[in-house]
Amino acid sequence: MRKRTMFLITLFLALLCTTPGSAVYDFDGISFEITAQGEVPGTMHTYGVYGLDDPPATLTFDLDGKAQWARTYVGVWGGTPRYTGWTDLTVNGRTLPRIRLYGSDDRSENVYATGYGVYWVAYDTTTLLTAGRNTIIANSSRFEPDNKLDGRIYSVVTLAAVPDAPGITTQYWVAEGNVNLHGEGWDTGLHSTTLDECSVTLPVSGTQSVQAANLTVKFVTSTRGEPSYVLFNSRDLGPDVDYPGYPSGVKDIADETSFNAGYYNPIKSRYVDIEVFDVLSLLKKGDNVVTFQRGRDLDGDGIISAAANPPEGEHYLHPVLAMLTLERPRASATGPDLMLDAIEVKDAFAGEDAAIILTIRNLGALPSAPAEVKVRIDGDLLDARQVTIERSGIVQVSIPWNPTKGSYTVQGEVDIPGDVNPSNNKKEKLVTVGTVPDLTVSIEDPYRPGDAVQQGSATLQVLAIGAALSLALLLFARRPPGRYRKIFSLLLGTMIILSLLPPVALVLPATAQDASQVYLLPVTVTNLGGSDAPSFTLSVYLDGERVMNKEYPDGLKVGGSERSELPVYASPGSHTVKAVVDEGGLLKDSDRSNNVAEGTYVFS
């Protein structure tokens, strides 16, 4: 049972938490993405007010100097994803444009909306903060006439990278999102889902001279008495609980008391938690992984139950922030460290205008001079330009390209004076250009993890079994006198043969009282067109309700095919399943009629 649970956890991590984040509302959540990184000759400061309360929420703090980079977050409780309203922010007397909160229809870039209307709103406040006293006020539509949005504010948090006098240099990575970790029953549709954990990867180029490494994590919707966990590179952080009835190793990081699991200065914070952990002994060069878990299966039944006695985990929990900071002596800081992180080619079709998009990250100090970016096609220079590196440490550059039919090697390069590690400044990508892509999708029969994959059509199997049973019953009803034993033997033989067939379920309508189970739904996407397809999304529906989005961040090569086994929760019986590629029509596709696969499938 534990092996199956770990298998499902791995699937969910691959599907949700390793893909780029999106600001479009999603019940299961918006995955973490690094939104700022860099190095400051000084300190990264964290200020906040914590605990669900009526608006307005006021945060005041003092800075020793002008911020090199700053970001402010506001958490708002909506009540349900159907309610709408607004939130706004005033920084040092300057009121920023009001942000509408649209619930399940939210698509704002800086609004992470998920679950039952849990909002995490991000603001760039770099230019608004000053040396000395700063005052930030967050408000909402809670007390507005005819307002339905709950509008209470979970917290206001500001991160500020501030240069200071000679001392330490701080390297930082800031990842934000809003993942709705939840148990079964905490969803808005007919079909139950669960999401037990998620993670984010923070890449560290080197650990030389690091004298302090701290991980800051932030939750909203936390509940004391329901275990929750944070791991860094697969190692548990924080103390064990002292609650009665629990074995050793159980933790409750999100316990509605901030600063009590690592750095210790406890603050009561209703439905909110922020913690700082010393991770110096766990830090490594390369990928460092932060994992959030809403609980663990303590009794081995395959379920993390918040209703168990004692509870095994949170009913639902929203991790929204993860920040890693590394402190070094000031003398070891030498300059910027640019990395060409990714090359994406969009709309590369023969004779049409394409775009080559380069993502550049700065792992070092903020440069004072612009960087030079070059793009070559098969070694020939296509374009060169000067680019200013943003204070967030992340910048994207778009280069136009008008290719003809053929295969090309797209080469990107970024260069800046004083780069401390130029080995990561180049990248290339092979691109095939031809006719417009043609994405197709197909669905196979679902099956439960651990069962052999069923071949053929489950519907045909059910019909065959039904026909065999009907024939046996007909023979029994028409039996001649004295032939009971032979007919009984025939029926017995029929049932034995049926029992040897691959297990299937009779096509019975699923009912609400049936317990949901997890199934694996094999879905294959193929590119039959003449050009590589850029990144796209696959949407899966069960009985008309969207239950999953799967991202394909690398797109699909010409002639390429990718088969995925997607975890879907459903009650046993027959369900209508639909898979749609690029439902929003964001890509050029030569034949959209094959972008959809739909049918009735037996979940047995």
C-alpha positions as CSV (number, residue, x, y, z in Angstrom):
1,M,0.0,0.0,0.0
2,R,2.8,2.4,0.9
3,K,4.5,1.6,-2.5
4,R,1.4,2.5,-4.3
5,T,1.0,5.8,-2.3
6,M,4.6,6.8,-3.2
7,F,4.0,5.9,-6.8
8,L,1.0,8.2,-7.0
9,I,2.9,11.0,-5.2
10,T,5.6,10.8,-7.8
11,L,3.1,11.0,-10.6
12,F,1.4,14.1,-9.1
13,L,4.8,15.8,-8.5
14,A,5.7,15.2,-12.2
15,L,2.4,16.6,-13.4
16,L,2.0,19.5,-11.1
17,C,5.0,20.8,-9.4
18,T,7.8,20.5,-12.0
19,T,6.0,22.5,-14.7
20,P,6.1,26.3,-15.1
21,G,3.5,28.1,-13.0
22,S,0.4,29.9,-14.4
23,A,-1.7,32.7,-13.0
24,V,-4.9,31.2,-14.4
25,Y,-7.2,29.9,-11.7
26,D,-6.8,26.1,-11.0
27,F,-8.5,24.3,-8.2
28,D,-5.5,22.1,-7.5
29,G,-3.2,25.0,-7.5
30,I,-0.6,27.0,-9.4
31,S,2.8,25.4,-9.2
32,F,5.9,27.2,-7.8
33,E,8.1,29.1,-10.1
34,I,11.3,31.1,-9.4
35,T,10.3,34.7,-9.9
36,A,13.5,36.4,-8.5
37,Q,17.1,35.4,-7.9
38,G,20.4,37.2,-7.6
39,E,22.9,38.5,-5.2
40,V,22.9,41.6,-3.0
41,P,25.9,43.1,-1.2
42,G,23.9,43.1,2.0
43,T,20.9,41.2,3.4
44,M,17.6,39.9,2.3
45,H,15.0,41.1,4.8
46,T,11.5,39.6,5.5
47,Y,8.8,41.7,7.1
48,G,5.2,40.8,7.7
49,V,1.9,40.8,9.6
50,Y,0.5,37.3,10.1
51,G,-3.0,35.9,10.9
52,L,-6.4,36.0,9.2
53,D,-8.1,39.3,10.2
54,D,-10.4,42.0,8.8
55,P,-9.0,44.6,6.5
56,P,-7.2,46.9,6.3
57,A,-3.9,45.2,7.3
58,T,-1.0,47.5,8.0
59,L,2.7,46.6,7.8
60,T,5.4,49.0,9.0
61,F,9.2,48.5,8.9
62,D,12.5,50.4,8.6
63,L,15.1,49.9,5.9
64,D,18.8,50.9,6.3
65,G,19.0,51.8,2.6
66,K,17.3,51.7,-0.8
67,A,16.1,48.3,-1.8
68,Q,17.9,46.6,-4.7
69,W,14.8,44.4,-5.2
70,A,11.6,44.1,-3.3
71,R,8.3,42.2,-3.5
72,T,5.2,42.4,-1.4
73,Y,2.6,39.6,-1.1
74,V,-1.0,39.8,0.2
75,G,-3.1,36.8,1.0
76,V,-6.9,37.1,0.7
77,W,-9.6,34.7,1.7
78,G,-12.5,34.6,-0.9
79,G,-14.9,32.1,0.8
80,T,-15.7,30.3,-2.4
81,P,-14.3,30.4,-6.0
82,R,-17.6,31.9,-7.1
83,Y,-17.4,35.1,-5.2
84,T,-15.6,38.1,-6.7
85,G,-14.3,41.3,-5.3
86,W,-11.1,43.4,-5.1
87,T,-7.9,44.1,-3.2
88,D,-5.6,47.1,-3.3
89,L,-2.3,48.1,-1.8
90,T,-1.0,51.5,-0.7
91,V,2.8,51.8,-0.2
92,N,4.1,54.9,1.5
93,G,1.0,56.9,0.6
94,R,0.9,55.7,-3.0
95,T,-2.1,53.6,-3.9
96,L,-1.5,51.0,-6.6
97,P,-4.2,50.2,-9.2
98,R,-7.0,48.1,-7.7
99,I,-6.9,44.4,-8.5
100,R,-10.1,42.6,-9.3
101,L,-10.4,39.1,-7.8
102,Y,-12.4,37.0,-10.3
103,G,-12.5,33.6,-8.4
104,S,-12.6,30.7,-10.8
105,D,-12.4,33.1,-13.8
106,D,-9.2,34.8,-12.6
107,R,-6.4,35.1,-15.2
108,S,-4.4,38.0,-13.7
109,E,-0.6,37.6,-14.0
110,N,0.2,38.6,-10.5
111,V,-2.8,36.9,-8.8
112,Y,-2.5,33.2,-7.7
113,A,-6.1,32.1,-7.2
114,T,-6.9,28.5,-6.3
115,G,-9.0,26.2,-4.2
116,Y,-12.0,27.7,-2.4
117,G,-11.1,31.2,-3.3
118,V,-7.6,31.4,-1.7
119,Y,-5.7,34.4,-3.3
120,W,-2.0,35.1,-3.1
121,V,-1.3,38.5,-4.8
122,A,2.2,39.6,-5.7
123,Y,3.4,43.2,-6.2
124,D,6.8,44.6,-7.3
125,T,7.5,47.2,-4.7
126,T,11.2,47.8,-5.5
127,T,10.8,51.5,-6.5
128,L,8.2,52.2,-3.8
129,L,10.2,51.5,-0.7
130,T,12.6,54.0,0.8
131,A,15.4,54.2,3.3
132,G,13.9,54.7,6.8
133,R,10.2,54.0,7.8
134,N,7.9,52.3,5.3
135,T,4.2,51.7,5.6
136,I,2.2,49.3,3.5
137,I,-1.6,49.0,3.8
138,A,-3.6,46.2,2.2
139,N,-7.4,46.5,1.8
140,S,-10.2,44.5,0.2
141,S,-13.9,44.7,-0.7
142,R,-15.0,43.0,2.6
143,F,-17.1,45.9,3.9
144,E,-18.3,47.2,0.6
145,P,-22.1,47.1,0.1
146,D,-23.4,44.0,-1.7
147,N,-20.0,42.4,-1.6
148,K,-19.9,38.6,-1.3
149,L,-16.2,38.1,-1.2
150,D,-15.1,37.2,2.4
151,G,-12.2,39.6,2.0
152,R,-10.3,38.9,5.2
153,I,-6.6,39.1,4.8
154,Y,-4.3,36.3,5.8
155,S,-1.1,38.3,5.9
156,V,1.0,41.0,4.2
157,V,4.7,40.0,3.6
158,T,7.5,42.1,2.1
159,L,10.9,40.7,0.9
160,A,13.6,43.3,0.4
161,A,17.2,42.8,-0.7
162,V,19.0,45.8,0.7
163,P,22.7,46.7,0.1
164,D,24.5,47.7,3.3
165,A,28.0,48.5,4.6
166,P,30.8,46.0,4.1
167,G,29.9,42.7,5.7
168,I,28.1,39.8,4.0
169,T,26.9,39.2,0.5
170,T,23.6,37.3,0.2
171,Q,22.6,35.1,-2.8
172,Y,18.9,34.4,-3.0
173,W,16.2,32.5,-4.9
174,V,12.5,33.4,-4.4
175,A,9.8,31.0,-5.6
176,E,6.1,31.8,-5.4
177,G,2.9,29.9,-6.3
178,N,-0.3,28.8,-4.6
179,V,-0.7,25.0,-4.5
180,N,-3.9,23.6,-3.0
181,L,-2.7,20.5,-1.1
182,H,-6.0,18.7,-0.1
183,G,-7.4,15.4,0.9
184,E,-10.4,13.6,-0.7
185,G,-13.7,15.4,-0.5
186,W,-12.2,18.9,-0.7
187,D,-13.0,19.7,-4.2
188,T,-15.7,21.6,-6.0
189,G,-16.9,19.0,-8.5
190,L,-18.6,15.6,-8.6
191,H,-15.3,13.7,-8.7
192,S,-13.0,13.7,-5.7
193,T,-9.3,14.5,-6.0
194,T,-6.4,14.6,-3.6
195,L,-3.0,16.3,-3.8
196,D,-0.7,15.4,-0.9
197,E,2.5,17.1,-1.7
198,C,4.4,19.4,-4.1
199,S,8.0,20.6,-4.5
200,V,10.1,23.3,-6.0
201,T,13.8,23.0,-7.2
202,L,16.2,25.8,-6.4
203,P,19.5,25.5,-8.4
204,V,22.7,26.4,-6.6
205,S,25.8,27.0,-8.7
206,G,28.3,26.6,-5.9
207,T,28.6,26.3,-2.1
208,Q,32.1,27.7,-1.6
209,S,32.5,30.1,1.3
210,V,28.8,29.8,2.3
211,Q,28.6,30.6,6.0
212,A,24.8,30.6,6.4
213,A,22.0,29.0,4.4
214,N,18.4,29.7,5.4
215,L,15.1,28.5,3.9
216,T,12.0,30.6,4.4
217,V,8.6,29.0,3.7
218,K,5.1,30.4,3.9
219,F,1.7,28.7,4.2
220,V,-1.9,30.0,4.4
221,T,-5.0,28.0,5.5
222,S,-2.9,26.2,8.1
223,T,-4.5,24.4,11.1
224,R,-3.0,23.4,14.4
225,G,-3.3,19.8,15.4
226,E,-3.2,18.5,11.8
227,P,0.4,17.3,10.9
228,S,2.3,18.9,8.0
229,Y,5.8,18.6,6.8
230,V,8.6,20.5,5.0
231,L,11.6,18.7,3.5
232,F,14.9,20.0,2.1
233,N,16.7,17.6,-0.1
234,S,14.5,14.8,1.3
235,R,15.3,15.6,4.9
236,D,12.6,16.6,7.4
237,L,12.8,20.1,8.9
238,G,11.5,21.2,12.3
239,P,10.8,19.5,15.6
240,D,8.5,16.6,16.3
241,V,5.1,17.3,17.7
242,D,4.3,16.7,21.4
243,Y,0.7,15.9,20.7
244,P,-0.6,12.7,22.5
245,G,-1.0,9.6,20.4
246,Y,1.6,10.3,17.7
247,P,4.8,8.3,17.0
248,S,8.2,9.9,16.7
249,G,8.9,11.7,13.5
250,V,5.4,13.4,13.2
251,K,5.6,17.1,12.6
252,D,3.2,20.0,12.4
253,I,5.1,22.8,10.7
254,A,1.9,24.7,9.7
255,D,0.5,24.9,13.2
256,E,-0.9,28.5,13.2
257,T,2.2,29.7,15.1
258,S,4.9,31.4,13.1
259,F,8.6,31.2,13.8
260,N,8.5,28.2,16.0
261,A,9.7,25.3,13.8
262,G,13.2,26.6,12.9
263,Y,14.2,30.2,13.9
264,Y,12.5,30.5,17.2
265,N,10.5,33.6,18.1
266,P,6.9,32.3,18.3
267,I,4.0,34.5,17.0
268,K,0.4,33.3,17.0
269,S,-0.8,33.5,13.4
270,R,-4.4,32.3,12.8
271,Y,-4.5,30.1,9.6
272,V,-1.1,31.3,8.6
273,D,2.5,30.1,9.1
274,I,5.9,31.4,8.1
275,E,9.1,29.6,9.2
276,V,12.8,30.0,8.7
277,F,15.1,26.9,8.8
278,D,18.9,26.6,8.9
279,V,19.7,24.3,6.0
280,L,23.5,24.8,5.8
281,S,24.3,21.2,6.6
282,L,21.9,20.0,3.9
283,L,22.9,22.4,1.2
284,K,24.5,21.0,-2.0
285,K,25.8,22.2,-5.3
286,G,23.2,21.7,-8.0
287,D,19.5,21.2,-7.5
288,N,18.1,21.7,-4.0
289,V,14.6,20.5,-3.6
290,V,12.0,21.9,-1.2
291,T,9.0,19.6,-0.6
292,F,5.7,20.5,1.1
293,Q,3.5,17.7,2.5
294,R,0.0,18.1,3.9
295,G,0.5,14.9,6.0
296,R,1.6,11.3,5.9
297,D,-0.1,7.9,5.9
298,L,0.5,6.8,9.5
299,D,-1.6,3.6,9.5
300,G,-0.7,2.2,6.1
301,D,-4.2,2.3,4.6
302,G,-3.1,4.3,1.6
303,I,-5.0,7.5,2.7
304,I,-3.8,10.6,4.5
305,S,-6.9,11.3,6.6
306,A,-7.5,14.5,8.5
307,A,-10.5,12.8,10.1
308,A,-8.5,10.0,11.6
309,N,-8.0,9.8,15.4
310,P,-5.4,11.3,15.7
311,P,-5.4,13.2,12.3
312,E,-2.7,12.2,9.8
313,G,-2.6,15.5,8.0
314,E,-4.3,18.8,7.0
315,H,-7.7,18.8,5.3
316,Y,-6.2,21.4,3.0
317,L,-3.0,23.5,3.0
318,H,-1.7,26.2,0.7
319,P,2.1,26.6,0.5
320,V,2.7,30.0,-1.3
321,L,6.4,31.0,-0.8
322,A,9.8,29.4,-0.6
323,M,13.0,31.5,-0.4
324,L,16.6,30.2,-0.1
325,T,19.3,32.7,1.0
326,L,23.1,32.0,1.1
327,E,25.4,34.3,3.0
328,R,29.1,34.7,2.2
329,P,31.9,37.0,3.4
330,R,31.8,40.2,1.3
331,A,35.2,39.6,-0.2
332,S,34.1,36.5,-2.0
333,A,31.5,38.4,-4.2
334,T,33.1,39.1,-7.6
335,G,30.3,40.0,-10.1
336,P,27.3,38.8,-12.1
337,D,26.8,35.2,-13.2
338,L,24.5,35.0,-16.2
339,M,23.0,31.8,-17.3
340,L,21.2,31.1,-20.6
341,D,18.5,29.0,-19.0
342,A,16.2,28.1,-22.0
343,I,15.6,28.6,-25.7
344,E,12.0,28.4,-26.9
345,V,11.0,28.7,-30.6
346,K,7.4,29.8,-31.3
347,D,5.5,29.6,-34.6
348,A,8.4,28.3,-36.6
349,F,6.6,27.4,-39.8
350,A,7.9,27.6,-43.3
351,G,7.5,31.2,-44.7
352,E,6.0,32.6,-41.5
353,D,7.2,34.9,-38.8
354,A,8.6,33.0,-35.8
355,A,10.0,34.1,-32.5
356,I,13.1,32.8,-30.7
357,I,12.7,33.4,-26.9
358,L,15.7,33.3,-24.6
359,T,15.3,33.1,-20.8
360,I,18.3,34.5,-19.0
361,R,18.9,34.2,-15.3
362,N,21.5,36.1,-13.1
363,L,22.9,33.9,-10.4
364,G,25.3,36.6,-9.1
365,A,25.5,40.3,-8.4
366,L,23.3,42.9,-10.1
367,P,25.3,44.1,-13.1
368,S,25.9,47.8,-13.8
369,A,26.3,47.3,-17.6
370,P,23.9,45.7,-20.1
371,A,24.5,42.2,-21.4
372,E,25.0,41.3,-25.1
373,V,22.7,38.6,-26.5
374,K,23.5,36.8,-29.8
375,V,21.4,34.3,-31.7
376,R,22.9,32.2,-34.5
377,I,21.2,29.9,-37.0
378,D,23.5,27.0,-38.0
379,G,26.4,29.2,-37.0
380,D,25.3,32.3,-38.9
381,L,24.5,35.4,-36.8
382,L,20.8,36.2,-36.9
383,D,20.7,39.0,-34.3
384,A,22.7,40.7,-31.6
385,R,21.4,43.2,-29.1
386,Q,22.1,44.8,-25.7
387,V,19.8,43.7,-22.8
388,T,19.4,45.2,-19.4
389,I,19.3,42.6,-16.7
390,E,16.2,43.1,-14.5
391,R,16.5,43.6,-10.7
392,S,14.5,40.3,-10.4
393,G,17.5,38.6,-12.0
394,I,15.3,37.1,-14.7
395,V,14.8,38.5,-18.2
396,Q,13.3,37.1,-21.5
397,V,14.5,38.3,-24.9
398,S,12.4,37.7,-28.1
399,I,14.2,37.6,-31.5
400,P,12.2,37.5,-34.7
401,W,13.0,34.8,-37.3
402,N,11.5,34.0,-40.7
403,P,12.6,30.4,-41.6
404,T,12.2,28.3,-44.7
405,K,11.5,24.6,-44.6
406,G,14.3,22.5,-43.1
407,S,16.1,21.6,-39.9
408,Y,18.1,24.2,-38.0
409,T,20.3,24.5,-35.0
410,V,19.4,27.6,-33.0
411,Q,22.3,28.8,-30.9
412,G,22.0,31.4,-28.1
413,E,24.7,33.2,-26.2
414,V,24.8,35.8,-23.5
415,D,27.9,37.8,-22.4
416,I,28.6,40.4,-19.8
417,P,31.8,41.9,-18.5
418,G,33.0,40.3,-15.3
419,D,30.9,37.2,-15.5
420,V,32.2,34.9,-12.8
421,N,31.1,31.7,-14.6
422,P,30.8,32.0,-18.4
423,S,30.5,28.2,-18.9
424,N,26.7,28.4,-18.6
425,N,26.3,31.3,-21.1
426,K,25.5,29.2,-24.2
427,K,22.7,26.9,-25.3
428,E,21.4,25.4,-28.5
429,K,18.3,23.7,-29.8
430,L,17.5,21.7,-32.9
431,V,14.3,22.9,-34.6
432,T,12.4,21.3,-37.6
433,V,10.5,23.8,-39.8
434,G,7.8,22.7,-42.2
435,T,4.1,22.8,-42.5
436,V,1.9,23.7,-39.5
437,P,1.9,21.2,-36.6
438,D,-1.0,18.7,-36.4
439,L,-1.5,17.5,-32.8
440,T,-3.7,14.5,-32.2
441,V,-4.8,12.8,-29.0
442,S,-5.9,9.3,-28.1
443,I,-7.2,7.6,-24.9
444,E,-6.7,4.1,-23.7
445,D,-8.8,2.2,-21.1
446,P,-8.1,3.3,-17.5
447,Y,-6.8,0.9,-14.9
448,R,-5.9,0.9,-11.3
449,P,-2.3,1.2,-10.2
450,G,-0.8,-2.3,-9.7
451,D,-3.2,-3.9,-12.2
452,A,-1.9,-5.1,-15.5
453,V,-2.7,-2.7,-18.4
454,Q,-5.8,-4.1,-20.1
455,Q,-5.6,-4.6,-23.8
456,G,-8.5,-4.0,-26.2
457,S,-11.8,-2.3,-25.4
458,A,-13.3,-2.7,-22.0
459,T,-16.7,-2.1,-23.6
460,L,-16.3,-5.0,-25.9
461,Q,-15.2,-7.2,-23.0
462,V,-18.3,-6.3,-21.1
463,L,-20.5,-7.1,-24.1
464,A,-18.8,-10.4,-24.6
465,I,-19.3,-11.4,-20.9
466,G,-22.9,-10.3,-21.1
467,A,-23.5,-12.4,-24.1
468,A,-21.9,-15.4,-22.5
469,L,-24.0,-15.1,-19.4
470,S,-27.2,-14.6,-21.4
471,L,-26.5,-17.8,-23.4
472,A,-25.8,-19.8,-20.3
473,L,-29.0,-18.6,-18.6
474,L,-31.0,-19.4,-21.7
475,L,-29.6,-22.9,-21.8
476,F,-30.5,-23.3,-18.1
477,A,-34.0,-22.1,-18.7
478,R,-34.5,-24.5,-21.6
479,R,-32.9,-27.5,-19.8
480,P,-34.5,-30.9,-20.6
481,P,-35.7,-32.9,-17.6
482,G,-32.9,-34.7,-15.8
483,R,-30.1,-32.5,-17.3
484,Y,-29.5,-30.3,-14.2
485,R,-25.9,-31.6,-13.7
486,K,-24.8,-30.9,-17.2
487,I,-26.3,-27.5,-17.3
488,F,-24.9,-26.7,-13.9
489,S,-21.5,-27.9,-15.2
490,L,-21.8,-25.6,-18.2
491,L,-22.7,-22.6,-16.0
492,L,-19.8,-23.4,-13.7
493,G,-17.4,-23.7,-16.6
494,T,-18.6,-20.4,-18.0
495,M,-18.0,-18.6,-14.7
496,I,-14.5,-20.2,-14.4
497,I,-13.6,-19.0,-17.9
498,L,-15.0,-15.5,-17.1
499,S,-13.0,-15.4,-13.9
500,L,-9.8,-16.1,-15.9
501,L,-10.4,-13.1,-18.2
502,P,-8.8,-9.8,-17.4
503,P,-10.8,-8.1,-14.7
504,V,-13.5,-5.7,-16.0
505,A,-16.6,-4.1,-14.5
506,L,-20.1,-4.2,-15.8
507,V,-21.1,-0.9,-17.3
508,L,-23.0,0.6,-14.4
509,P,-23.6,4.3,-13.9
510,A,-21.4,5.8,-11.3
511,T,-23.2,7.0,-8.2
512,A,-22.3,9.7,-5.8
513,Q,-22.2,7.3,-2.9
514,D,-19.5,5.1,-4.6
515,A,-16.1,5.7,-3.0
516,S,-13.7,7.4,-5.4
517,Q,-10.5,5.5,-6.3
518,V,-7.4,6.5,-8.2
519,Y,-7.1,5.2,-11.8
520,L,-4.4,5.7,-14.4
521,L,-5.7,7.0,-17.7
522,P,-3.2,6.4,-20.6
523,V,-3.3,9.4,-23.0
524,T,-1.1,9.8,-26.0
525,V,-0.4,13.0,-27.9
526,T,1.3,12.9,-31.3
527,N,2.5,15.6,-33.7
528,L,1.6,14.5,-37.3
529,G,2.5,17.9,-38.8
530,G,5.6,19.2,-40.5
531,S,7.0,21.5,-37.8
532,D,7.8,21.1,-34.2
533,A,5.0,22.1,-31.9
534,P,5.9,24.6,-29.1
535,S,4.7,24.3,-25.5
536,F,1.0,23.4,-25.1
537,T,-1.5,22.1,-22.5
538,L,-3.6,18.9,-22.4
539,S,-7.0,19.2,-20.6
540,V,-8.8,16.1,-19.3
541,Y,-12.5,16.0,-18.5
542,L,-14.5,13.4,-16.6
543,D,-18.3,13.4,-17.1
544,G,-18.0,17.0,-18.4
545,E,-15.9,18.3,-15.5
546,R,-12.3,19.2,-16.0
547,V,-10.2,17.2,-13.6
548,M,-6.6,17.8,-14.9
549,N,-4.3,20.0,-17.0
550,K,-1.0,18.5,-18.1
551,E,1.6,20.9,-19.4
552,Y,4.0,20.0,-22.2
553,P,6.6,22.8,-21.6
554,D,9.0,21.4,-24.3
555,G,6.3,21.0,-26.9
556,L,6.5,18.0,-29.3
557,K,8.9,17.3,-32.1
558,V,7.8,16.5,-35.7
559,G,6.6,12.9,-35.7
560,G,7.0,12.8,-31.9
561,S,4.6,11.0,-29.6
562,E,4.3,11.1,-25.8
563,R,2.2,8.7,-23.8
564,S,1.3,9.6,-20.2
565,E,-0.5,7.7,-17.5
566,L,-2.5,10.4,-15.8
567,P,-3.9,9.8,-12.3
568,V,-7.7,10.4,-12.2
569,Y,-10.0,9.9,-9.3
570,A,-13.4,8.3,-10.1
571,S,-16.0,6.0,-8.6
572,P,-16.2,2.5,-10.2
573,G,-18.5,2.3,-13.2
574,S,-18.7,4.0,-16.6
575,H,-17.7,7.5,-17.2
576,T,-17.4,9.8,-20.2
577,V,-13.8,10.9,-20.7
578,K,-12.6,13.7,-22.9
579,A,-9.0,14.8,-23.6
580,V,-8.4,18.1,-25.4
581,V,-5.1,19.4,-26.8
582,D,-4.6,23.2,-26.8
583,E,-8.2,23.8,-25.8
584,G,-7.6,27.6,-25.8
585,G,-6.4,27.5,-29.5
586,L,-3.1,29.2,-28.7
587,L,-1.2,27.2,-31.3
588,K,-1.5,27.0,-35.0
589,D,-2.8,23.5,-35.9
590,S,-3.5,22.2,-39.4
591,D,-6.4,20.0,-38.2
592,R,-8.2,20.8,-35.0
593,S,-10.8,18.0,-35.6
594,N,-8.3,15.5,-34.1
595,N,-7.4,17.7,-31.1
596,V,-10.2,16.0,-29.1
597,A,-10.7,12.4,-28.1
598,E,-13.9,11.4,-26.2
599,G,-15.6,8.2,-25.3
600,T,-17.2,6.2,-22.5
601,Y,-14.8,4.1,-20.5
602,V,-15.2,1.5,-17.7
603,F,-13.4,2.3,-14.4
604,S,-13.2,-1.1,-12.8
